[in-house]
Amino acid sequence: MSYKVLNPLNIENWDSLISCHQDATFFHSQSWAKLLSDTYGYEPRYFSIFAEDKLCFLLPIMEIKSLFTGRRGVSLPFTDYVRPIVSRPEELQQLWQELIEHAKKSHWQHIDLRGDVGDQAIGSVYDSFYQHDIRLMEDADQMFSQFSNNNRRNIKKAIREGVEIEIRHDMESVDEFYHLNSITRKRHGIPSQPYRFFENLYKYVISDGKGIIVTAKKRGEVVAGSIYFLFGKSAIYKYGASKKEEGYLRANNLVMWEAIKWLSKRNYTSLSLGRTEKNNAGLVRYKNGWAPEQKSISYYRYKIKDNKFVVKEKGPGSLSTGFFKAAPVTVSNFLGGVLYRHVG
């Protein structure tokens, strides 16, 4: 059985083809492919196998071509996790040598994979993270009772403080989130994604009913917000932002709680809180406070020249964090627009 290299942007019913697989998520969808490709110029190369017109294998890869960071295949850029869709766990191993030959012909330096095949490791693990998945229920009171004392207390405090929640699908809410996100990223020493990314996020995701923006306001001013992606019966929390000086309001907790209730009322069955670095104890504790199932996500890097999976080398840490914390937001945003496409 041999694969085809497809571009999901050219297949009208792509989401219908993948939706029958239990491992398919928003990150396998056409919306995510359009967003990444249109914003950063990446070329989708989705390795696929069909049996009687039914998709039975999918490894979505995008080719990144950069003068600064090299030419490579990534499954997928800026994606928390995207497990290959397989009918049998051994399928990826059977096709691996063909993928290597494709990588050599494409002059890729390496292939990055973000997720296991089922519970099986693909090779030596390059890096690993946590994933937290909340099982959504119709009974909001039952869900609320399972949250940590801290989360329950913070939700009640936000309500007492008069924080107002809006769930929106308009470009104005995207602009408000972009502004808040720029401030938040500067605080963490990370450049913001380019504005074009958020324009395309509205164009391909929010306006198409594949995502929502939840904002928290106090005295009419946005103080916190989050973006959620939707696919089938599953949702993914993807981006969050807030004002540090309004942190005492605990608006982020109310944003998450209102999103959970909104999703549950619309029969969504699970909410992923995305990936978390294992050494970020505070964030791990916060996410576990929502009573999720905690899993491990493995990342893999196959170096073509060395013909093997490699392990991430420990470095001295990023020297750019201090720069982006000190730089004006306009400078950080400009550099983000220049640099992001090279990172992937």
URTAPE-V313204 format. One record per residue. N is the residue number from 1. PHI is phi in whole degrees, 0 to 359 (* if undefined). OMEGA is omega as a letter, one per 30 degrees, with the letter a starting at -180 (999 if undefined). D_FIRST is the distance of its C-alpha to the first C-alpha in Angstrom with 2 decimals. Layout:
# URTAPE-V313204
[[N	PHI	OMEGA	D_FIRST] [N	PHI	OMEGA	D_FIRST]]
This chain:
# URTAPE-V313204
[[1	*	a	0.00] [2	244	a	3.83] [3	265	l	6.90] [4	243	l	10.13] [5	261	a	13.48] [6	247	l	15.81] [7	248	a	19.50] [8	297	l	20.62] [9	292	a	24.06] [10	261	a	23.06] [11	244	a	21.56] [12	300	a	24.55] [13	259	a	23.12] [14	305	a	21.07] [15	297	l	23.07] [16	293	a	22.67] [17	295	a	18.85] [18	268	a	19.04] [19	294	a	22.25] [20	282	a	20.88] [21	267	a	19.39] [22	293	a	22.16] [23	272	a	21.25] [24	288	l	21.52] [25	230	l	24.79] [26	304	a	26.85] [27	290	l	25.30] [28	273	a	21.90] [29	281	l	23.93] [30	292	a	24.77] [31	299	a	28.38] [32	293	l	27.71] [33	297	l	25.53] [34	297	a	28.40] [35	299	a	30.98] [36	290	a	29.50] [37	291	a	28.55] [38	290	a	31.87] [39	284	a	34.01] [40	250	l	32.69] [41	77	l	30.84] [42	286	l	27.48] [43	260	l	24.43] [44	289	l	21.60] [45	227	a	18.10] [46	262	a	15.94] [47	283	a	12.36] [48	225	l	10.62] [49	231	l	7.70] [50	248	l	9.20] [51	233	a	9.20] [52	53	l	12.34] [53	66	l	13.76] [54	251	l	13.68] [55	291	a	12.68] [56	237	l	10.98] [57	210	l	10.51] [58	211	l	13.15] [59	236	a	14.75] [60	282	l	17.74] [61	228	l	19.34] [62	241	l	22.43] [63	274	l	23.66] [64	253	l	27.29] [65	242	a	29.42] [66	222	l	32.84] [67	292	a	35.64] [68	264	a	36.82] [69	244	l	33.84] [70	95	a	31.25] [71	253	a	27.88] [72	200	l	25.05] [73	248	a	22.11] [74	233	l	23.21] [75	242	f	21.58] [76	239	a	23.98] [77	298	l	27.51] [78	54	a	30.48] [79	241	a	28.36] [80	298	l	29.52] [81	197	l	26.13] [82	206	a	22.69] [83	289	l	20.36] [84	302	l	16.58] [85	270	a	15.47] [86	224	l	13.03] [87	272	l	12.65] [88	226	a	12.78] [89	304	a	14.71] [90	280	a	12.74] [91	298	a	9.58] [92	297	l	11.58] [93	297	a	12.62] [94	294	a	9.30] [95	265	a	8.68] [96	301	a	12.42] [97	297	l	13.05] [98	294	l	11.11] [99	294	l	13.27] [100	297	l	16.25] [101	298	l	15.92] [102	297	l	15.88] [103	297	l	18.90] [104	295	l	20.69] [105	296	a	20.46] [106	272	a	21.76] [107	62	l	24.53] [108	283	l	23.96] [109	282	l	26.25] [110	201	l	24.23] [111	242	l	21.68] [112	254	l	23.28] [113	239	a	21.70] [114	235	l	24.00] [115	141	l	23.04] [116	276	l	21.44] [117	262	a	18.39] [118	61	l	20.51] [119	260	a	23.26] [120	263	l	21.40] [121	289	a	22.37] [122	271	a	19.82] [123	190	l	22.28] [124	292	a	25.99] [125	283	l	27.33] [126	281	l	28.79] [127	202	l	30.86] [128	216	a	31.21] [129	221	l	32.89] [130	260	l	33.90] [131	236	a	32.60] [132	238	a	35.02] [133	241	l	34.13] [134	265	l	36.99] [135	275	a	36.64] [136	277	a	38.61] [137	232	l	41.11] [138	291	a	43.32] [139	278	a	46.39] [140	295	a	47.31] [141	297	l	50.16] [142	295	l	47.92] [143	297	a	45.57] [144	301	a	48.61] [145	293	a	50.06] [146	272	a	47.01] [147	289	l	47.34] [148	294	l	49.23] [149	304	a	52.98] [150	297	l	52.64] [151	294	l	50.23] [152	298	a	52.38] [153	295	a	55.51] [154	291	l	54.08] [155	297	l	52.94] [156	295	l	56.46] [157	295	a	58.05] [158	300	l	56.12] [159	294	l	57.27] [160	298	a	60.86] [161	284	l	60.77] [162	82	l	60.02] [163	292	a	56.54] [164	251	a	55.08] [165	253	l	51.36] [166	233	l	49.72] [167	248	a	46.14] [168	228	a	45.45] [169	224	a	43.05] [170	250	a	45.17] [171	293	l	45.17] [172	299	l	48.50] [173	292	l	47.00] [174	294	l	44.26] [175	299	l	47.08] [176	296	l	48.98] [177	292	a	46.02] [178	302	l	45.39] [179	297	a	49.02] [180	294	a	48.90] [181	295	l	45.62] [182	297	l	47.19] [183	294	a	50.14] [184	295	a	48.04] [185	293	l	45.78] [186	299	a	48.89] [187	300	a	50.28] [188	268	l	47.24] [189	75	a	47.23] [190	232	l	44.00] [191	291	l	43.90] [192	284	l	43.01] [193	299	a	39.91] [194	298	a	40.96] [195	301	l	42.61] [196	301	l	39.97] [197	300	a	37.44] [198	285	l	39.68] [199	299	a	40.25] [200	287	l	36.52] [201	299	l	36.24] [202	293	a	38.78] [203	296	a	37.19] [204	259	a	33.59] [205	240	a	34.16] [206	296	a	37.74] [207	290	a	38.82] [208	264	l	35.63] [209	75	a	36.36] [210	260	a	33.57] [211	194	l	36.13] [212	224	l	39.78] [213	244	l	42.48] [214	251	a	44.99] [215	241	l	48.24] [216	246	a	51.34] [217	237	l	54.74] [218	227	a	58.19] [219	53	l	61.16] [220	81	a	58.79] [221	254	l	57.01] [222	288	a	53.33] [223	245	l	53.26] [224	201	l	49.68] [225	194	l	46.38] [226	215	l	42.70] [227	243	a	39.57] [228	238	l	37.02] [229	260	a	33.59] [230	236	l	32.54] [231	204	a	29.22] [232	58	l	28.99] [233	256	a	31.35] [234	242	l	31.06] [235	229	l	33.15] [236	229	l	33.20] [237	282	a	36.43] [238	249	a	35.70] [239	227	l	39.02] [240	222	a	42.57] [241	207	a	45.88] [242	197	l	49.56] [243	270	a	53.04] [244	298	a	54.30] [245	291	l	57.92] [246	256	a	57.06] [247	299	a	55.12] [248	297	a	57.94] [249	287	a	56.97] [250	57	a	53.72] [251	295	a	52.15] [252	301	l	48.59] [253	295	a	48.81] [254	289	l	49.97] [255	302	a	47.21] [256	296	a	44.56] [257	295	l	46.41] [258	293	l	46.82] [259	295	l	43.13] [260	300	l	42.25] [261	294	l	44.68] [262	299	a	43.43] [263	293	a	39.80] [264	297	a	40.87] [265	295	a	42.96] [266	256	l	39.96] [267	67	l	37.86] [268	288	a	35.59] [269	254	a	34.63] [270	212	l	33.85] [271	229	l	35.00] [272	271	l	33.42] [273	267	l	36.01] [274	78	a	33.52] [275	268	l	33.40] [276	221	l	36.51] [277	295	a	37.38] [278	294	a	38.20] [279	269	l	41.52] [280	268	a	42.74] [281	299	a	44.75] [282	295	a	46.53] [283	289	l	43.44] [284	299	l	41.75] [285	295	l	44.98] [286	299	a	45.18] [287	291	l	41.67] [288	294	l	42.17] [289	292	l	45.34] [290	264	l	43.31] [291	59	l	42.19] [292	268	l	38.44] [293	270	l	35.80] [294	263	l	35.34] [295	235	l	31.96] [296	254	l	30.82] [297	248	l	28.33] [298	255	l	26.87] [299	255	a	26.21] [300	230	l	24.28] [301	228	l	24.76] [302	255	a	22.77] [303	272	a	25.05] [304	295	a	23.34] [305	298	a	26.47] [306	272	l	26.94] [307	57	l	23.29] [308	196	l	23.81] [309	286	a	24.34] [310	242	a	27.99] [311	254	a	30.63] [312	295	l	32.90] [313	273	l	36.30] [314	286	a	39.37] [315	249	a	41.42] [316	281	a	44.95] [317	96	a	43.89] [318	283	l	43.93] [319	275	a	47.07] [320	278	a	46.44] [321	302	l	47.09] [322	297	l	50.86] [323	298	a	50.76] [324	289	l	48.96] [325	291	a	51.31] [326	273	a	54.27] [327	289	l	53.08] [328	300	a	54.12] [329	303	a	51.52] [330	297	l	51.54] [331	292	l	50.73] [332	300	a	47.99] [333	295	l	46.43] [334	298	a	46.68] [335	294	l	45.02] [336	300	l	42.29] [337	296	a	41.58] [338	277	a	41.35] [339	271	a	39.48] [340	303	a	36.86] [341	296	l	34.28] [342	275	a	34.33] [343	274	l	33.75] [344	58	999	30.66]]
